[in-house]
Amino acid sequence: MKDKALPFVLLFLLSVSSSAFSQGAEDKIRFHIAPFNFFDPITGVLQIGVQKNLHQRLALSLDHGFKIQIFRNLVTDGESERKNYRYSKTKAELKYFVGKNASVTSSYLSMEGMYFPQKYVKENDYLMRNNTSYRYDYSDINRIV
């Protein structure tokens, strides 16, 4: 539950924060959606986000993607080697706008971090370690990217 609450807390804090560094137009909060992430056949998400301008040239963007595998179901009939696949994607990005102001069409440089927890079960597979192959019947996988 904590993993699911963190993105919402971050979005809430970003939306209610007072602008200590900006005045005027920089106070705007922009909501956006990343539609191409929906078409990823393995880890498709409905990714929504919010961007808050901190200064004339700085902005902070937070996105969260909710698991949605409709496209995978259409392409592969829902078959997957990953059983009970659970995941989400959370991204934070600090943007520095190169143009005169932070508009929708301005070019920018950015630093980005992503949190991508995954949980699933793999069955009847192989693992290679130190040039030795191991076969297993069942494996619970819990990984964070």
PyRosetta script that sets phi, psi and omega in degrees:
from pyrosetta import init, pose_from_sequence

init()
pose = pose_from_sequence("MKDKALPFVLLFLLSVSSSAFSQGAEDKIRFHIAPFNFFDPITGVLQIGVQKNLHQRLALSLDHGFKIQIFRNLVTDGESERKNYRYSKTKAELKYFVGKNASVTSSYLSMEGMYFPQKYVKENDYLMRNNTSYRYDYSDINRIV")
pose.set_psi(1, -36.0)
pose.set_omega(1, 179.9)
pose.set_phi(2, -61.8)
pose.set_psi(2, -38.8)
pose.set_omega(2, -179.8)
pose.set_phi(3, -62.1)
pose.set_psi(3, -34.8)
pose.set_omega(3, -179.0)
pose.set_phi(4, -80.2)
pose.set_psi(4, -27.7)
pose.set_omega(4, -177.4)
pose.set_phi(5, -80.0)
pose.set_psi(5, -29.4)
pose.set_omega(5, -175.8)
pose.set_phi(6, -56.6)
pose.set_psi(6, -48.9)
pose.set_omega(6, 179.5)
pose.set_phi(7, -61.5)
pose.set_psi(7, -36.4)
pose.set_omega(7, -179.8)
pose.set_phi(8, -69.8)
pose.set_psi(8, -37.5)
pose.set_omega(8, 176.5)
pose.set_phi(9, -63.9)
pose.set_psi(9, -43.3)
pose.set_omega(9, 178.9)
pose.set_phi(10, -63.5)
pose.set_psi(10, -43.9)
pose.set_omega(10, 178.4)
pose.set_phi(11, -63.4)
pose.set_psi(11, -39.8)
pose.set_omega(11, 179.0)
pose.set_phi(12, -64.2)
pose.set_psi(12, -47.4)
pose.set_omega(12, 179.8)
pose.set_phi(13, -61.7)
pose.set_psi(13, -39.0)
pose.set_omega(13, 178.9)
pose.set_phi(14, -65.8)
pose.set_psi(14, -39.2)
pose.set_omega(14, -175.9)
pose.set_phi(15, -76.3)
pose.set_psi(15, -27.4)
pose.set_omega(15, -177.9)
pose.set_phi(16, -101.6)
pose.set_psi(16, -2.5)
pose.set_omega(16, -177.6)
pose.set_phi(17, -65.9)
pose.set_psi(17, 141.2)
pose.set_omega(17, 174.3)
pose.set_phi(18, -79.6)
pose.set_psi(18, 147.8)
pose.set_omega(18, -175.4)
pose.set_phi(19, -87.1)
pose.set_psi(19, 97.0)
pose.set_omega(19, -179.6)
pose.set_phi(20, -74.5)
pose.set_psi(20, -24.5)
pose.set_omega(20, -174.3)
pose.set_phi(21, -105.6)
pose.set_psi(21, -6.4)
pose.set_omega(21, -171.4)
pose.set_phi(22, -137.5)
pose.set_psi(22, 163.7)
pose.set_omega(22, 174.3)
pose.set_phi(23, -143.9)
pose.set_psi(23, 156.4)
pose.set_omega(23, 174.1)
pose.set_phi(24, 75.9)
pose.set_psi(24, -127.7)
pose.set_omega(24, -172.8)
pose.set_phi(25, -64.5)
pose.set_psi(25, -23.3)
pose.set_omega(25, -178.4)
pose.set_phi(26, -68.9)
pose.set_psi(26, -14.2)
pose.set_omega(26, -178.5)
pose.set_phi(27, -72.7)
pose.set_psi(27, -9.3)
pose.set_omega(27, -176.3)
pose.set_phi(28, -66.7)
pose.set_psi(28, 143.2)
pose.set_omega(28, 173.6)
pose.set_phi(29, -113.3)
pose.set_psi(29, 129.2)
pose.set_omega(29, -179.4)
pose.set_phi(30, -111.3)
pose.set_psi(30, 133.9)
pose.set_omega(30, 174.9)
pose.set_phi(31, -102.5)
pose.set_psi(31, 143.7)
pose.set_omega(31, -179.8)
pose.set_phi(32, -146.8)
pose.set_psi(32, 166.1)
pose.set_omega(32, 178.6)
pose.set_phi(33, -132.4)
pose.set_psi(33, 144.9)
pose.set_omega(33, 178.5)
pose.set_phi(34, -109.2)
pose.set_psi(34, 91.5)
pose.set_omega(34, -171.2)
pose.set_phi(35, -69.9)
pose.set_psi(35, -27.4)
pose.set_omega(35, -176.7)
pose.set_phi(36, -71.7)
pose.set_psi(36, -22.6)
pose.set_omega(36, 176.9)
pose.set_phi(37, -66.1)
pose.set_psi(37, -20.6)
pose.set_omega(37, 177.2)
pose.set_phi(38, -64.7)
pose.set_psi(38, -31.2)
pose.set_omega(38, -174.5)
pose.set_phi(39, -88.9)
pose.set_psi(39, 2.2)
pose.set_omega(39, 176.2)
pose.set_phi(40, -66.8)
pose.set_psi(40, 118.6)
pose.set_omega(40, -173.8)
pose.set_phi(41, -71.6)
pose.set_psi(41, -17.7)
pose.set_omega(41, -178.8)
pose.set_phi(42, -101.9)
pose.set_psi(42, -47.5)
pose.set_omega(42, -177.2)
pose.set_phi(43, -126.2)
pose.set_psi(43, 55.1)
pose.set_omega(43, 179.0)
pose.set_phi(44, -66.5)
pose.set_psi(44, 138.1)
pose.set_omega(44, 178.7)
pose.set_phi(45, -138.4)
pose.set_psi(45, 153.0)
pose.set_omega(45, 166.9)
pose.set_phi(46, -93.5)
pose.set_psi(46, 103.0)
pose.set_omega(46, -172.7)
pose.set_phi(47, -102.3)
pose.set_psi(47, 119.3)
pose.set_omega(47, 177.0)
pose.set_phi(48, -120.9)
pose.set_psi(48, 156.0)
pose.set_omega(48, -177.8)
pose.set_phi(49, -157.7)
pose.set_psi(49, 176.1)
pose.set_omega(49, -179.7)
pose.set_phi(50, -138.0)
pose.set_psi(50, 143.7)
pose.set_omega(50, 177.9)
pose.set_phi(51, -127.1)
pose.set_psi(51, 132.9)
pose.set_omega(51, 179.2)
pose.set_phi(52, -121.2)
pose.set_psi(52, 124.8)
pose.set_omega(52, 176.0)
pose.set_phi(53, -77.7)
pose.set_psi(53, 125.3)
pose.set_omega(53, -179.1)
pose.set_phi(54, -93.7)
pose.set_psi(54, -28.8)
pose.set_omega(54, -176.7)
pose.set_phi(55, -155.7)
pose.set_psi(55, 176.1)
pose.set_omega(55, -179.3)
pose.set_phi(56, -58.6)
pose.set_psi(56, -33.1)
pose.set_omega(56, -177.7)
pose.set_phi(57, -114.1)
pose.set_psi(57, -1.2)
pose.set_omega(57, -178.0)
pose.set_phi(58, -119.0)
pose.set_psi(58, 142.2)
pose.set_omega(58, 175.5)
pose.set_phi(59, -146.2)
pose.set_psi(59, 151.7)
pose.set_omega(59, 176.2)
pose.set_phi(60, -117.5)
pose.set_psi(60, 130.5)
pose.set_omega(60, -179.2)
pose.set_phi(61, -122.8)
pose.set_psi(61, 132.3)
pose.set_omega(61, 176.8)
pose.set_phi(62, -124.5)
pose.set_psi(62, 129.0)
pose.set_omega(62, -179.9)
pose.set_phi(63, -125.9)
pose.set_psi(63, 149.8)
pose.set_omega(63, 172.6)
pose.set_phi(64, -137.0)
pose.set_psi(64, 133.7)
pose.set_omega(64, 179.1)
pose.set_phi(65, -111.1)
pose.set_psi(65, 128.1)
pose.set_omega(65, 179.1)
pose.set_phi(66, -97.9)
pose.set_psi(66, 134.7)
pose.set_omega(66, -178.9)
pose.set_phi(67, -55.4)
pose.set_psi(67, 129.0)
pose.set_omega(67, 174.8)
pose.set_phi(68, -152.2)
pose.set_psi(68, 117.4)
pose.set_omega(68, -173.2)
pose.set_phi(69, -117.9)
pose.set_psi(69, 36.5)
pose.set_omega(69, 177.9)
pose.set_phi(70, -63.8)
pose.set_psi(70, -43.4)
pose.set_omega(70, -179.7)
pose.set_phi(71, -63.5)
pose.set_psi(71, -41.0)
pose.set_omega(71, 177.9)
pose.set_phi(72, -61.9)
pose.set_psi(72, -40.7)
pose.set_omega(72, -180.0)
pose.set_phi(73, -64.7)
pose.set_psi(73, -35.3)
pose.set_omega(73, 178.0)
pose.set_phi(74, -70.9)
pose.set_psi(74, -38.3)
pose.set_omega(74, -175.5)
pose.set_phi(75, -80.5)
pose.set_psi(75, -40.2)
pose.set_omega(75, -171.7)
pose.set_phi(76, -117.8)
pose.set_psi(76, 13.2)
pose.set_omega(76, -176.8)
pose.set_phi(77, 57.4)
pose.set_psi(77, 25.2)
pose.set_omega(77, 176.1)
pose.set_phi(78, 80.4)
pose.set_psi(78, -3.8)
pose.set_omega(78, 179.9)
pose.set_phi(79, -72.5)
pose.set_psi(79, 138.5)
pose.set_omega(79, -179.8)
pose.set_phi(80, -152.6)
pose.set_psi(80, 147.9)
pose.set_omega(80, 174.6)
pose.set_phi(81, -78.0)
pose.set_psi(81, -11.0)
pose.set_omega(81, 179.8)
pose.set_phi(82, -103.5)
pose.set_psi(82, 108.8)
pose.set_omega(82, -179.7)
pose.set_phi(83, -87.3)
pose.set_psi(83, 145.8)
pose.set_omega(83, -179.8)
pose.set_phi(84, 52.2)
pose.set_psi(84, 43.8)
pose.set_omega(84, -175.0)
pose.set_phi(85, -71.0)
pose.set_psi(85, 118.4)
pose.set_omega(85, 178.1)
pose.set_phi(86, -123.8)
pose.set_psi(86, 133.9)
pose.set_omega(86, 179.3)
pose.set_phi(87, -163.6)
pose.set_psi(87, 166.9)
pose.set_omega(87, 171.0)
pose.set_phi(88, -154.4)
pose.set_psi(88, 165.3)
pose.set_omega(88, 178.8)
pose.set_phi(89, -130.3)
pose.set_psi(89, 129.8)
pose.set_omega(89, 176.7)
pose.set_phi(90, -125.9)
pose.set_psi(90, 133.9)
pose.set_omega(90, -175.9)
pose.set_phi(91, -134.4)
pose.set_psi(91, 136.8)
pose.set_omega(91, 172.7)
pose.set_phi(92, -121.5)
pose.set_psi(92, 138.7)
pose.set_omega(92, -176.4)
pose.set_phi(93, -140.8)
pose.set_psi(93, 129.4)
pose.set_omega(93, 174.2)
pose.set_phi(94, -103.0)
pose.set_psi(94, 122.1)
pose.set_omega(94, -173.9)
pose.set_phi(95, -111.4)
pose.set_psi(95, 137.8)
pose.set_omega(95, 172.4)
pose.set_phi(96, -116.5)
pose.set_psi(96, 114.2)
pose.set_omega(96, -175.7)
pose.set_phi(97, -82.3)
pose.set_psi(97, 130.6)
pose.set_omega(97, -178.2)
pose.set_phi(98, -79.3)
pose.set_psi(98, -33.3)
pose.set_omega(98, -179.1)
pose.set_phi(99, -71.0)
pose.set_psi(99, -172.7)
pose.set_omega(99, -176.9)
pose.set_phi(100, -72.3)
pose.set_psi(100, -31.8)
pose.set_omega(100, 178.2)
pose.set_phi(101, -145.2)
pose.set_psi(101, 165.4)
pose.set_omega(101, -175.7)
pose.set_phi(102, -86.4)
pose.set_psi(102, 82.1)
pose.set_omega(102, 177.2)
pose.set_phi(103, -102.6)
pose.set_psi(103, 174.2)
pose.set_omega(103, -177.9)
pose.set_phi(104, -63.0)
pose.set_psi(104, -32.3)
pose.set_omega(104, -175.6)
pose.set_phi(105, -98.5)
pose.set_psi(105, 6.0)
pose.set_omega(105, -178.2)
pose.set_phi(106, -74.3)
pose.set_psi(106, 147.7)
pose.set_omega(106, 172.9)
pose.set_phi(107, -79.8)
pose.set_psi(107, 150.1)
pose.set_omega(107, -179.8)
pose.set_phi(108, -150.1)
pose.set_psi(108, 159.7)
pose.set_omega(108, 170.2)
pose.set_phi(109, -107.2)
pose.set_psi(109, 148.1)
pose.set_omega(109, -176.8)
pose.set_phi(110, -148.3)
pose.set_psi(110, 158.8)
pose.set_omega(110, 168.4)
pose.set_phi(111, -115.2)
pose.set_psi(111, 136.4)
pose.set_omega(111, -174.0)
pose.set_phi(112, -134.4)
pose.set_psi(112, 141.0)
pose.set_omega(112, 173.2)
pose.set_phi(113, -128.5)
pose.set_psi(113, 142.5)
pose.set_omega(113, -178.6)
pose.set_phi(114, -129.6)
pose.set_psi(114, 142.7)
pose.set_omega(114, 176.2)
pose.set_phi(115, -120.1)
pose.set_psi(115, 121.3)
pose.set_omega(115, -172.0)
pose.set_phi(116, -136.5)
pose.set_psi(116, 79.9)
pose.set_omega(116, 178.5)
pose.set_phi(117, -77.5)
pose.set_psi(117, 140.9)
pose.set_omega(117, -179.3)
pose.set_phi(118, -135.2)
pose.set_psi(118, 141.3)
pose.set_omega(118, 174.2)
pose.set_phi(119, -137.2)
pose.set_psi(119, 130.7)
pose.set_omega(119, 176.7)
pose.set_phi(120, -163.9)
pose.set_psi(120, 173.1)
pose.set_omega(120, 179.7)
pose.set_phi(121, -118.4)
pose.set_psi(121, 133.1)
pose.set_omega(121, 173.1)
pose.set_phi(122, -114.2)
pose.set_psi(122, 140.5)
pose.set_omega(122, -179.0)
pose.set_phi(123, -125.3)
pose.set_psi(123, 145.7)
pose.set_omega(123, 175.1)
pose.set_phi(124, 49.4)
pose.set_psi(124, 67.0)
pose.set_omega(124, -177.8)
pose.set_phi(125, -135.9)
pose.set_psi(125, 179.6)
pose.set_omega(125, -178.8)
pose.set_phi(126, -122.9)
pose.set_psi(126, 153.2)
pose.set_omega(126, 176.7)
pose.set_phi(127, -132.2)
pose.set_psi(127, 131.1)
pose.set_omega(127, 176.7)
pose.set_phi(128, -103.1)
pose.set_psi(128, 126.0)
pose.set_omega(128, 176.9)
pose.set_phi(129, -145.5)
pose.set_psi(129, 124.0)
pose.set_omega(129, 180.0)
pose.set_phi(130, 54.4)
pose.set_psi(130, 47.4)
pose.set_omega(130, 179.1)
pose.set_phi(131, 60.3)
pose.set_psi(131, 22.6)
pose.set_omega(131, 177.1)
pose.set_phi(132, -122.8)
pose.set_psi(132, 135.3)
pose.set_omega(132, -179.7)
pose.set_phi(133, -98.1)
pose.set_psi(133, 131.2)
pose.set_omega(133, 177.6)
pose.set_phi(134, -119.1)
pose.set_psi(134, 134.1)
pose.set_omega(134, 176.8)
pose.set_phi(135, -103.8)
pose.set_psi(135, 139.1)
pose.set_omega(135, 177.5)
pose.set_phi(136, -134.5)
pose.set_psi(136, 154.2)
pose.set_omega(136, 179.8)
pose.set_phi(137, -88.0)
pose.set_psi(137, -35.5)
pose.set_omega(137, -171.6)
pose.set_phi(138, -152.0)
pose.set_psi(138, 138.0)
pose.set_omega(138, 179.3)
pose.set_phi(139, -147.2)
pose.set_psi(139, 126.4)
pose.set_omega(139, 171.7)
pose.set_phi(140, -87.4)
pose.set_psi(140, 124.7)
pose.set_omega(140, -177.5)
pose.set_phi(141, -116.0)
pose.set_psi(141, 127.7)
pose.set_omega(141, 178.7)
pose.set_phi(142, -133.3)
pose.set_psi(142, 103.6)
pose.set_omega(142, -177.1)
pose.set_phi(143, -133.2)
pose.set_psi(143, 150.8)
pose.set_omega(143, 179.2)
pose.set_phi(144, -121.4)
pose.set_psi(144, 127.9)
pose.set_omega(144, 177.4)
pose.set_phi(145, -108.9)
pose.dump_pdb("model.pdb")
